[in-house]
């Protein structure tokens, strides 16, 4: 299949009217959920969740999940918020809202797979950021969540070509970005960057979206780009990728992202990597269970 021209690609992205903007409820809800524990306005959180039927249903469903060992049924949003805690409610809210951005039509590849990977990357990025003392773990979370937004763009504007990409990647068990370069001549980082500019998501996030597979070319927010790059790899090598296992051996110390963090984040030098890896293996299992609950009935 012939590669799409850059002019045609730009035109398609500019004409993307069918991707909705990020749901309006998400921003005020995340602000409430990011408040210090002693300042949290629980009633405000309950009211915001109550404005969205699907989020209300998912909050109740998650609160009653066996994953959290509930012995009594929780029937109110207030009870669910108190039982889950603000951190889990935030993860639930972002997952619920972002799934609304995915194309509604069925087919292959399933956009849900990409959101599952993105949410796992967000959770790992936030945890990794805290471990190495990165100044803004929540920014790392948002960047991890949206780093692959270009895949949703590709699903919408070049579905046939992108299906060829995913089939090649799964068949040869190569990284998605490698398959994209072979089939398309560009990666989801490029199309994601176009959308990020259109949405005015800000330079740091735009740089992460554009450069998370090409850390060596990052000129801004290099530590943030590197942090998401390594978190992405940590998820993929642990089976939280795009629905197939890549046939690759990752030496983190040789990765460009690791080298940037080694230069710019002193906390990495103090990190007990063996212990963190052990903790991460257990955390990935928890993330996998959480995602199964979040996405099962979407």
Helices and strands as residue ranges (DSSP letters): H 6-14, H 24-33, G 37-39, H 42-50, H 53-63, G 66-68, H 77-84, H 86-99, H 111-131, H 137-146, H 149-157, H 159-172, H 176-183, H 188-199, H 203-211, G 215-217, H 222-236, G 252-254, H 256-264, H 266-270, H 273-295
